[in-house]
Amino acid sequence: MPARTHTRSRTAATGGVDVRLPWWAVALPVLGFVTLFLLITGPGEAHAAGADPSVGRFLEQIQRTLSR
């Protein structure tokens, strides 16, 4: 008589719950990560915007408020 091998089913391996994710539950976080990664490591030719100095003042005000 051959020896029995014990195989665990997929539901037993996950604690009795069968979890199946839709394709977009995996694709969207990957897409978001890749997009942010490309923005961070983007081209080095980015220039500071000098058109509107009020944006800089606004960001400085936020920084002063948060550092208190």
C-alpha positions as CSV (number, residue, x, y, z in Angstrom):
1,M,0.0,0.0,0.0
2,P,1.5,3.4,-1.0
3,A,2.1,6.0,1.7
4,R,-0.4,8.7,1.9
5,T,0.8,12.2,1.4
6,H,-0.9,15.0,3.1
7,T,-1.7,17.9,0.9
8,R,-3.3,21.0,2.2
9,S,-6.0,22.6,0.2
10,R,-5.9,26.3,-0.6
11,T,-8.7,27.1,1.8
12,A,-6.9,25.2,4.6
13,A,-3.6,27.0,4.0
14,T,-5.4,30.4,4.5
15,G,-7.2,29.5,7.6
16,G,-10.4,28.2,6.0
17,V,-11.0,31.4,4.0
18,D,-10.7,31.4,0.2
19,V,-9.4,34.8,-0.7
20,R,-9.5,35.8,-4.4
21,L,-8.6,39.3,-5.4
22,P,-9.9,40.9,-8.6
23,W,-7.2,41.9,-11.1
24,W,-7.5,45.6,-10.4
25,A,-6.8,45.0,-6.7
26,V,-3.3,44.1,-7.6
27,A,-2.9,46.2,-10.7
28,L,-3.9,49.6,-9.2
29,P,-1.4,49.6,-6.3
30,V,1.4,48.5,-8.8
31,L,0.4,51.2,-11.2
32,G,0.4,53.8,-8.4
33,F,3.8,52.7,-7.1
34,V,5.3,52.8,-10.6
35,T,3.8,56.2,-11.3
36,L,5.2,57.7,-8.0
37,F,8.5,56.0,-8.6
38,L,8.8,57.5,-12.1
39,L,7.9,61.0,-10.7
40,I,10.6,60.7,-8.0
41,T,13.3,59.5,-10.3
42,G,12.2,61.7,-13.3
43,P,14.5,63.7,-15.5
44,G,16.9,66.1,-13.8
45,E,15.8,69.0,-15.9
46,A,13.0,70.1,-13.7
47,H,13.1,73.8,-13.0
48,A,11.6,75.8,-10.2
49,A,8.4,77.6,-11.1
50,G,8.9,81.3,-10.7
51,A,5.6,82.5,-12.1
52,D,3.6,82.7,-8.9
53,P,5.5,83.7,-5.7
54,S,2.3,83.4,-3.6
55,V,2.6,79.6,-3.7
56,G,6.0,79.7,-2.1
57,R,4.8,82.1,0.6
58,F,1.8,79.8,1.2
59,L,4.1,76.7,1.6
60,E,6.4,78.7,3.9
61,Q,3.4,79.6,6.1
62,I,2.4,76.0,6.3
63,Q,5.9,75.0,7.3
64,R,6.1,77.7,10.0
65,T,2.7,76.6,11.3
66,L,3.6,72.9,11.5
67,S,7.0,73.6,13.1
68,R,5.4,75.3,16.1
